[in-house]
């Protein structure tokens, strides 16, 4: 609102005191800068709110794992499937499905079946090798593709132990390795019998694991608590 100049104060002849002057209000004009600024701010607020709501409700296609993805595995089209999701600003963190699938990506960490494929789980390569480990004893039902396990070597007891000699102790071969695949008789995990695990072993401990597999003894697989990645 704008104000007109006040009229001169009037003096009451009876008392000799000036009377307060009446202030007249003027209607705001469209050319008033303050009014125009307020209109612009309101318009921008409405436009920004509409954009935020539209972006948050927009469906975009991204890839999800069609089965557990394990480190060292090349990412191919048969390992993922496209789904439409509503993620808002978080969409950029995942592998988009509206673009051709890159041909040179390798899985760097486990991505569970049905999980959105994050870009941080993909890269140029992983320094691991897949090793087949036969397990002759009962196998925990927690050990499956994507599980994290420790590998231990249990040496065989000597046939003719020396008097007073202690039996050799088990030793750790590799810690926190990922199970890539489980092969069992009749296509299922069995309690007794031979089961072959394919585990992803870092190259720095690969010689130790391979030597243990050819040594006199057995390799025990111990699941890590909470170890499914």
N, C-alpha and C positions, 0 to 999 in steps of 0.2 A: 504494500500500500504506500502511496505517496501523500504527503501532507502539504496543504496550501499555507502560505504565510499567515501568521496569526494577525487578527485585526487589533488595532490599538485598544488597550484596556480602557473601560469607561469608569468614570468616577461618580459615585453616588453623592449628590449634592447634600443629602441629609447627614451623612456620616463622614464624608471626606476620604473614604477608602476606595481604592480602585477595585472594580469587579473583574473576575477572571475572564479572559477572552475566550470565546468559543472556537474550537478547532474544527475545521471542515475537512472531511475525508474525500479524497478523489478516487474514482475507479481506476484500477491498474490498466495500463495500456499494453498492447501486444508488443510494442517496441521496447518495453522495459527489459534491460539485460538480465535482471535477476529472475524474471518470469521465464524468459527464454532458456536460461541455464537450467532451471528446475524441470522444464519440459524435456530438455535433452537428456538429463540424468534419468528421469523416469523411463523414457523410451529405451535407453541403453540397458537399464536394469531388466526391463521386460524381455528385450531381445536376448540378453545373456541367459536369463532363466529358461527361456524356451529352448535355447541351444543345449544347455546342460541336460534338460529333461529328454530331449531328442537323442542326444549322444548316449545317455545311460540306458535308454530303451531299445537301442538299435541292435539287432542280431548280426553277428559276424561269424564266418566259418573259421574254425581252428582245427588242428589235428589232435587226436587223442590216441593213446597207445592201444593197439588191438592185440593185447597180450603183453606180458612183462618185457620191457626193454632192458638189456643188461649192458654194462660197460664194454667197450671194444667192438660192439655190434654195428656194422654199417646200417644207416637208416635207409630203408627202402619202402616203396609204396605199399607192400603187402604187410608191413608191420604197424601201420597207422590207418586211421579212418577219419573222415571229416565229420564234424558236428557243428551245429549252429548254437552259439552261446551269447549271453548278454553279460559282458564284463565291463563295459564303460571304458574308463581310461586304462584299465589293467590288461586290455587286449594285446598291447604291444609286447607283453612279456612272454607270449606263447607263439608257437610255430603256426603262421597263418596258412589256411587251406585254400585261399583264393589266389594263390600264386603257385607256380610249378615247384615241386619238391626238389630241394638242392640234392645233387648227386654225390657230394663229397663230404657229407656229414657223418660223424660217428657218435654213438651214444657214449657219454662220459660218466653217467651215473644211472642207477636203476630208476626206471619210470614204471610204476605199477600199471596193471591192466585197467583201462578205462580212465587213466589220469591224463589231464591236458599236458601236452608235451611242452615243457618250458624251454626257452632258448638257451638258458644256462646249463641244461643237461646235454647239450650238443656241442660238438667241436670238431677239430681237425683229426683227433686221434687220442687213444688212451694207451698207456704203456703197460698193458697187461696181455697175458696169453691164456688161452683156454686149455686146461689140463684135465684129462679123464682120471678120476680117482675111484678105484673099486672099493666098495665098502661091503664087507662080508657079514657084519653084525647088524643087529636091529637098528633101524633108522628112525629118528624122531619125525613126527608128522609136521613139525615146524620147519623142516628142511625142504624147501621147494624153490622154484625159480625166483630169484630176487632176494633170497634169504642171505644174511651175512653170517659167516661161520669162521671158526678157527680150525686150523689143521694141526693135528698132533701125530707124532710118530711113536708107536709103542713097539719097541724091539722084542723079538722073540727071546724067551728065556733060554739060556744055554742048555744043550742036551746033557752035558756032564759038567755041572757047575762045580767050581773049586770049593773046597771046604772053607766056610766062612766068608765066601765072596757074596756080595750083594747083587741082586738082580738089577739089570740096567733100568734106569728111570725113563719114563716117557719125556719127550722133548717137543717144544713148539716148532712147527715148520713155518707157518704163516698165520698172521692174524688179520681178522676183518676182511676176508676175501668173499667175493660174491658168487653165489651159486647161479650158474648160467642155465643149466638144464639138469633134470633128474631122469635117468633111464632105469627102469626096473623091469623085472620079469613080468610078462603078460601085460605090460603097459601100465603098471600101477606100482606104487610103493609097497614093499613087502616087509614083514617083520623079520623074517629069517630068509636068508638067501643072498645072492650077490646083487648089489645095486651099484650103478655107476653114476657118479656125480661129475658134471663138467663145471669146474670152478675157474674163475678168472684170477690168475696168480700174477702179481707184479713181477716184472722181469728181474728185479734185484734179488728175489728169493727163489726164482725159478730153478737154479741149479740144486738148491737144497731140497726142494720138493721132489724133483726128478730122481735125485740120488736115493731119497727115502723110499720111493715107489719100487726101486729095484733092490732094496736092502731086505735083510731078513727081519720081517716085522709087519705090522699093519698100520694103516693110516686111519686115525679116528677123526670124525667130523663132529665138532661141538658147536651148536648154535649159540650165537651171541644174543644176550638178553635184549629184546626190542630190536633185533637186527633184521628188519625187513625194510629196504630202502627203495 
